[in-house]
Amino acid sequence: MDISRRGFIKLLGAGTACFGLAQLGLDVKPAMAYATSLKTAGAKEVVSICPFCSCGCNIIMYVRDGQFISSEGDPDYPVSEGALCAKGAAFHAMHVSKHRVLKPLYRAPGSDKWEEKDWSFVLDRIAHRVKETRDRDFMLKNDKGLTVNRVESIFQLGTSQMDNEECAVSHQMLRALGVVYFDHQARV
């Protein structure tokens, strides 16, 4: 946002005046509600579920002309009563951000440039690297001679974009590989 020093002073003055009027007993809530309704006027409300943790709070998404334009917490949802955590509040921005990566990017060893690759290349590369690491570092027994069947050189940090079922499948896959170190971002 480009704003000049003079523009900043004007905004500061207007904000101070509005704050002063609010202290005189004028109720600005209807004006704020009206301003909010202008943004979503004519949009279809779609109730969805926040994917970030196991609370599963409802999110009201506003869609106009096939475009996701806004989101907010559902005041009728009994757990959160319309409040959203920081991750849920950023739900809309995360989906429409111009910084969102939409295609796999690969940076070759020693390179300083990222290049777009197709999914088959990236998934094949990940599979080979996991297999190489597991084959090299797999432990059948620990120092005491006990059978452990594990690999300690692979770690996974789960994403809050995975739902509970995807997390369960990921957990089962990691355990089948012998991975013992993993955590999940939604726990944080």
Backbone as numpy.savetxt, mean C-alpha at the origin, in Angstrom:
# Nx Ny Nz CAx CAy CAz Cx Cy Cz
3.67 21.82 -5.76 2.82 22.99 -5.76 3.71 24.22 -5.76
3.61 25.04 -6.79 4.38 26.28 -6.87 3.56 27.40 -6.26
4.12 28.02 -5.26 3.44 29.14 -4.62 4.49 30.20 -4.28
4.15 31.43 -4.61 5.08 32.52 -4.33 4.99 32.92 -2.87
5.94 33.72 -2.46 5.93 34.21 -1.08 4.67 35.04 -0.83
4.33 35.88 -1.80 3.13 36.72 -1.68 1.87 35.86 -1.61
1.81 34.80 -2.45 0.66 33.90 -2.41 0.55 33.18 -1.08
1.70 32.79 -0.54 1.69 32.14 0.77 1.15 33.06 1.85
1.57 34.34 1.82 1.09 35.32 2.81 -0.42 35.52 2.67
-0.91 35.56 1.42 -2.35 35.72 1.20 -3.12 34.52 1.77
-2.62 33.31 1.48 -3.27 32.11 2.01 -3.24 32.08 3.53
-2.12 32.49 4.10 -2.00 32.54 5.54 -3.00 33.51 6.14
-3.15 34.67 5.51 -4.12 35.67 5.98 -5.55 35.16 5.87
-5.88 34.52 4.74 -7.23 33.98 4.55 -7.51 32.88 5.56
-6.52 32.03 5.79 -6.70 30.95 6.78 -6.89 31.49 8.17
-6.14 32.52 8.52 -6.28 33.14 9.84 -7.66 33.76 9.99
-8.13 34.42 8.93 -9.47 35.03 8.98 -10.54 33.97 9.15
-10.42 32.87 8.41 -11.42 31.79 8.53 -11.38 31.18 9.92
-10.17 31.00 10.45 -10.06 30.46 11.80 -10.72 31.39 12.80
-10.51 32.69 12.61 -11.13 33.68 13.50 -12.64 33.64 13.42
-13.18 33.50 12.22 -14.64 33.41 12.07 -15.18 32.15 12.73
-14.44 31.07 12.64 -14.88 29.82 13.28 -14.96 29.99 14.79
-14.05 30.79 15.34 -14.05 31.02 16.79 -15.19 31.93 17.23
-15.80 32.67 16.29 -16.91 33.56 16.62 -18.24 32.82 16.67
-18.21 31.53 16.46 -19.43 30.74 16.55 -19.99 30.34 15.20
-19.36 30.73 14.12 -19.83 30.32 12.81 -19.46 28.86 12.59
-20.42 28.08 12.15 -20.17 26.66 11.92 -19.74 26.45 10.47
-18.48 26.06 10.26 -17.95 25.87 8.91 -18.11 24.43 8.42
-18.63 23.54 9.27 -18.76 22.14 8.87 -19.66 21.95 7.65
-20.81 22.62 7.57 -21.62 22.45 6.35 -20.89 22.88 5.08
-20.13 23.97 5.17 -19.37 24.43 4.00 -18.30 23.41 3.62
-17.64 22.83 4.62 -16.62 21.83 4.35 -17.25 20.58 3.73
-18.43 20.16 4.24 -19.12 19.00 3.69 -19.54 19.26 2.25
-20.02 20.48 1.98 -20.43 20.84 0.63 -19.22 20.81 -0.31
-18.10 21.35 0.13 -16.89 21.36 -0.70 -16.45 19.94 -1.02
-16.54 19.06 -0.03 -16.17 17.66 -0.25 -17.11 17.01 -1.25
-18.40 17.32 -1.15 -19.37 16.69 -2.05 -19.17 17.14 -3.49
-18.62 18.33 -3.71 -18.37 18.80 -5.07 -17.37 17.89 -5.78
-16.37 17.41 -5.06 -15.34 16.56 -5.64 -15.92 15.24 -6.14
-16.89 14.71 -5.41 -17.43 13.40 -5.74 -18.81 13.47 -6.38
-19.26 14.66 -6.75 -20.58 14.80 -7.35 -20.67 13.98 -8.65
-21.73 13.22 -8.79 -21.94 12.42 -9.98 -21.15 11.13 -10.04
-20.38 10.86 -8.99 -19.57 9.63 -8.97 -20.37 8.49 -8.36
-20.07 7.29 -8.80 -20.71 6.10 -8.25 -19.94 5.65 -7.01
-20.67 5.37 -5.93 -20.03 4.87 -4.70 -19.92 3.36 -4.78
-18.72 2.86 -4.55 -18.49 1.42 -4.54 -17.83 1.08 -3.21
-18.44 0.19 -2.44 -17.87 -0.21 -1.17 -16.91 -1.37 -1.41
-15.70 -1.21 -0.92 -14.69 -2.24 -1.07 -14.05 -2.49 0.30
-13.08 -3.36 0.34 -12.42 -3.71 1.59 -10.96 -3.31 1.49
-10.47 -2.63 2.50 -9.06 -2.23 2.54 -8.20 -3.49 2.59
-7.20 -3.61 1.72 -6.41 -4.83 1.65 -5.19 -4.85 2.57
-4.99 -3.82 3.38 -3.72 -3.66 4.06 -3.52 -4.51 5.30
-4.54 -4.94 5.97 -4.33 -5.79 7.15 -5.56 -6.66 7.37
-5.56 -7.40 8.42 -6.65 -8.34 8.65 -7.90 -7.68 9.24
-7.86 -6.39 9.55 -9.07 -5.70 10.05 -10.15 -5.66 8.98
-9.75 -5.51 7.73 -10.70 -5.52 6.62 -11.69 -4.38 6.65
-11.22 -3.19 6.97 -12.11 -2.02 7.04 -12.74 -1.74 5.68
-13.99 -1.29 5.71 -14.65 -0.90 4.47 -14.10 0.43 3.99
-13.94 0.54 2.69 -13.53 1.78 2.05 -14.58 2.10 0.99
-15.05 3.34 1.01 -15.96 3.79 -0.03 -15.11 4.39 -1.14
-15.22 3.81 -2.32 -14.46 4.30 -3.47 -15.44 5.04 -4.38
-14.99 6.16 -4.92 -15.80 6.95 -5.83 -15.25 6.79 -7.23
-16.14 6.39 -8.16 -15.73 6.13 -9.54 -16.60 6.98 -10.46
-15.94 7.76 -11.31 -16.67 8.57 -12.30 -16.05 8.29 -13.67
-16.90 7.94 -14.63 -16.46 7.66 -16.00 -15.35 6.61 -16.04
-15.47 5.60 -15.20 -14.50 4.52 -15.18 -13.19 4.86 -14.50
-13.09 6.06 -13.91 -11.87 6.49 -13.24 -12.08 6.51 -11.74
-11.14 5.98 -11.00 -11.14 5.98 -9.54 -10.70 7.37 -9.09
-11.65 8.17 -8.52 -11.33 9.57 -8.23 -11.11 9.88 -6.76
-11.63 9.05 -5.86 -11.47 9.36 -4.43 -11.85 8.13 -3.59
-11.41 8.15 -2.34 -11.81 7.09 -1.40 -11.87 7.66 0.00
-12.66 7.01 0.83 -12.78 7.41 2.23 -13.26 6.22 3.05
-13.13 6.33 4.35 -13.60 5.26 5.23 -15.12 5.20 5.26
-15.64 4.03 5.54 -17.10 3.84 5.61 -17.57 4.07 7.04
-18.35 5.13 7.28 -18.80 5.41 8.65 -19.75 4.34 9.20
-20.33 3.51 8.33 -21.23 2.45 8.79 -20.50 1.18 9.17
-19.20 1.11 8.94 -18.44 -0.08 9.27 -18.15 -0.07 10.77
-18.56 -1.10 11.52 -18.49 -1.05 12.98 -17.10 -1.07 13.59
-16.10 -1.61 12.90 -14.77 -1.69 13.48 -14.08 -0.33 13.50
-14.07 0.33 12.35 -13.33 1.60 12.25 -14.23 2.83 12.28
-15.52 2.65 12.09 -16.50 3.75 12.08 -16.09 4.88 11.15
-15.52 4.54 10.01 -15.15 5.53 9.02 -13.73 6.02 9.11
-13.04 5.71 10.19 -11.64 6.12 10.32 -10.76 5.14 9.55
-9.69 5.64 9.00 -8.73 4.79 8.30 -7.34 5.04 8.86
-6.53 4.01 8.90 -5.13 4.17 9.30 -4.39 4.89 8.18
-3.12 5.15 8.37 -2.34 5.87 7.36 -2.30 5.10 6.03
-2.23 3.77 6.11 -2.17 2.98 4.88 -3.51 3.05 4.14
-4.60 2.93 4.88 -5.92 3.02 4.27 -6.22 4.40 3.72
-5.75 5.43 4.43 -5.96 6.80 3.97 -5.22 7.08 2.67
-4.12 6.37 2.43 -3.33 6.56 1.22 -3.79 5.64 0.08
-4.89 4.95 0.27 -5.39 3.97 -0.69 -5.53 4.56 -2.09
-6.18 5.70 -2.21 -6.40 6.32 -3.52 -5.08 6.74 -4.16
-4.26 7.44 -3.38 -2.99 7.93 -3.93 -2.10 6.79 -4.42
-2.14 5.67 -3.72 -1.30 4.55 -4.11 -1.72 3.98 -5.47
-3.01 4.05 -5.79 -3.49 3.47 -7.03 -3.38 4.40 -8.23
-3.31 5.70 -8.00 -3.29 6.63 -9.13 -1.99 7.42 -9.24
-1.03 7.14 -8.38 0.22 7.90 -8.37 0.98 7.74 -9.68
1.54 8.85 -10.16 2.35 8.79 -11.39 3.67 8.07 -11.14
4.03 7.87 -9.88 5.27 7.18 -9.53 5.09 5.66 -9.42
3.86 5.20 -9.56 3.59 3.77 -9.43 4.26 2.99 -10.58
4.98 1.95 -10.22 5.65 1.12 -11.22 4.62 0.14 -11.79
4.47 0.14 -13.10 3.45 -0.69 -13.75 4.02 -1.87 -14.51
5.34 -1.88 -14.75 5.97 -2.97 -15.48 7.22 -3.40 -14.72
7.61 -4.67 -14.88 8.83 -5.12 -14.20 10.06 -4.35 -14.70
10.89 -3.97 -13.75 12.15 -3.29 -14.08 13.31 -4.16 -13.63
14.37 -4.17 -14.42 15.54 -5.00 -14.13 16.79 -4.14 -14.27
17.67 -4.26 -13.30 18.97 -3.59 -13.38 20.04 -4.68 -13.35
20.77 -4.80 -14.42 21.80 -5.83 -14.54 22.92 -5.55 -13.55
23.62 -6.59 -13.11 24.75 -6.39 -12.19 25.76 -5.41 -12.78
26.16 -4.41 -11.98 27.12 -3.42 -12.42 26.53 -2.27 -13.21
25.28 -2.38 -13.59 24.64 -1.32 -14.38 24.07 -0.24 -13.46
23.91 0.95 -14.01 23.27 2.02 -13.24 21.92 2.40 -13.85
21.44 1.58 -14.80 20.18 1.87 -15.49 19.18 0.73 -15.31
17.92 1.12 -15.13 16.84 0.15 -15.07 16.28 -0.02 -16.48
15.91 -1.25 -16.82 15.30 -1.49 -18.12 14.03 -2.33 -17.93
13.04 -2.05 -18.76 11.78 -2.80 -18.70 12.00 -4.20 -19.25
11.43 -5.18 -18.54 11.48 -6.57 -18.99 10.08 -7.14 -18.92
9.85 -8.24 -19.61 8.53 -8.87 -19.51 8.50 -9.79 -18.29
7.29 -10.17 -17.91 7.10 -10.96 -16.69 7.79 -12.32 -16.77
7.81 -12.94 -17.94 8.43 -14.27 -18.04 9.92 -14.19 -17.73
10.60 -13.15 -18.19 12.02 -12.98 -17.89 12.24 -12.81 -16.38
11.45 -11.94 -15.77 11.63 -11.62 -14.35 11.31 -12.82 -13.47
10.20 -13.49 -13.72 9.82 -14.65 -12.90 10.82 -15.80 -13.07
11.30 -16.00 -14.30 12.31 -17.03 -14.53 13.60 -16.70 -13.78
14.00 -15.44 -13.79 15.22 -15.02 -13.09 15.08 -15.21 -11.58
13.93 -14.84 -11.05 13.69 -15.01 -9.60 13.75 -16.48 -9.24
13.08 -17.33 -10.03 13.06 -18.76 -9.75 14.47 -19.35 -9.76
15.27 -18.97 -10.75 16.65 -19.48 -10.81 17.48 -19.01 -9.62
17.32 -17.75 -9.25 18.11 -17.22 -8.12 17.70 -17.89 -6.80
16.40 -18.11 -6.60 15.94 -18.79 -5.38 16.48 -20.22 -5.36
16.40 -20.93 -6.49 16.89 -22.31 -6.53 18.40 -22.37 -6.28
19.17 -21.47 -6.91 20.62 -21.44 -6.69 20.95 -21.21 -5.21
20.27 -20.25 -4.60 20.53 -19.92 -3.20 20.13 -21.07 -2.29
18.98 -21.67 -2.56 18.52 -22.78 -1.72 19.45 -23.98 -1.86
19.84 -24.32 -3.08 20.75 -25.45 -3.28 22.09 -25.22 -2.59
22.58 -24.00 -2.64 23.89 -23.68 -2.05 23.84 -23.67 -0.52
22.76 -23.15 0.07 22.73 -22.88 1.51 21.80 -23.78 2.32
21.20 -24.80 1.70 20.26 -25.64 2.43 20.99 -26.42 3.52
20.40 -26.42 4.72 20.97 -27.14 5.87 20.09 -28.34 6.20
20.68 -29.54 6.13 19.94 -30.74 6.56 19.95 -30.85 8.07
21.11 -30.56 8.70 21.25 -30.70 10.15 21.91 -29.45 10.72
21.58 -29.16 11.98 22.21 -28.01 12.64 23.52 -28.46 13.32
24.11 -27.57 14.10 25.40 -27.86 14.76 25.31 -29.01 15.76
24.11 -29.25 16.29 23.93 -30.32 17.27 23.59 -31.65 16.63
23.49 -31.67 15.29 23.17 -32.90 14.59 21.69 -33.17 14.43
20.87 -32.21 14.84 19.42 -32.36 14.70 18.99 -32.03 13.27
18.04 -32.80 12.75 17.52 -32.54 11.41 16.68 -31.26 11.43
17.04 -30.30 10.58 16.32 -29.03 10.55 15.71 -28.72 9.18
16.33 -29.19 8.09 15.80 -28.97 6.74 15.39 -27.52 6.51
16.36 -26.63 6.51 16.03 -25.21 6.36 17.10 -24.48 5.58
16.71 -23.30 5.11 17.64 -22.39 4.45 17.51 -21.03 5.16
18.64 -20.52 5.60 18.63 -19.28 6.39 19.08 -18.06 5.60
19.39 -18.22 4.33 19.89 -17.10 3.55 18.82 -16.44 2.68
17.58 -16.86 2.83 16.47 -16.25 2.09 15.51 -15.65 3.11
15.05 -14.44 2.83 14.09 -13.76 3.69 12.99 -13.18 2.82
11.77 -13.20 3.31 10.68 -12.55 2.59 9.96 -11.60 3.52
9.71 -10.40 3.01 8.86 -9.44 3.71 7.60 -9.32 2.89
6.49 -9.79 3.45 5.22 -9.76 2.74 4.71 -8.35 2.56
3.90 -8.16 1.56 3.35 -6.85 1.25 1.92 -6.72 1.76
1.55 -5.53 2.12 0.19 -5.30 2.59 -0.80 -5.36 1.44
-0.32 -5.49 0.22 -1.21 -5.61 -0.93 -1.73 -7.04 -1.10
-1.20 -7.98 -0.32 -1.67 -9.36 -0.39 -2.83 -9.55 0.58
-3.87 -10.26 0.14 -4.95 -10.57 1.07 -4.55 -11.79 1.90
-5.40 -12.17 2.84 -5.06 -13.26 3.77 -4.80 -14.58 3.04
-5.56 -14.84 1.98 -5.38 -16.10 1.26 -4.04 -16.13 0.53
-3.67 -15.00 -0.08 -2.37 -14.93 -0.74 -1.23 -15.09 0.27
-1.41 -14.50 1.45 -0.40 -14.65 2.50 -0.26 -16.10 2.92
-1.38 -16.82 3.03 -1.33 -18.22 3.43 -0.59 -19.05 2.39
-0.85 -18.82 1.11 -0.17 -19.55 0.04 1.33 -19.22 0.05
1.65 -17.95 0.23 3.05 -17.53 0.28 3.76 -18.20 1.46
3.10 -18.24 2.60 3.67 -18.88 3.79 3.93 -20.36 3.55
2.98 -21.04 2.93 3.15 -22.47 2.65 4.30 -22.70 1.67
4.43 -21.82 0.66 5.52 -21.96 -0.30 6.87 -21.77 0.39
6.97 -20.76 1.25 8.23 -20.50 1.95 8.59 -21.66 2.86
7.62 -22.19 3.57 7.89 -23.33 4.45 8.32 -24.55 3.64
7.71 -24.74 2.48 8.09 -25.88 1.63 9.53 -25.74 1.14
9.98 -24.51 0.93 11.37 -24.27 0.52 12.35 -24.41 1.68
11.84 -24.38 2.89 12.69 -24.45 4.06 13.05 -23.08 4.63
12.41 -22.03 4.13 12.69 -20.67 4.59 12.13 -20.50 6.00
12.94 -19.97 6.90 12.49 -19.77 8.27 12.36 -18.30 8.63
12.93 -17.42 7.81 12.88 -15.99 8.12 11.92 -15.27 7.18
10.78 -14.87 7.71 9.86 -14.04 6.94 8.99 -13.26 7.90
8.51 -12.16 7.42 7.65 -11.27 8.21 6.65 -10.65 7.25
5.75 -9.87 7.81 4.73 -9.26 6.98 4.53 -7.82 7.35
4.43 -6.96 6.35 4.32 -5.53 6.56 3.04 -5.15 7.30
1.96 -5.87 7.13 0.71 -5.52 7.78 0.80 -5.70 9.31
1.76 -6.49 9.76 1.93 -6.67 11.19 2.51 -5.43 11.84
3.24 -4.65 11.08 3.94 -3.49 11.61 2.96 -2.38 11.94
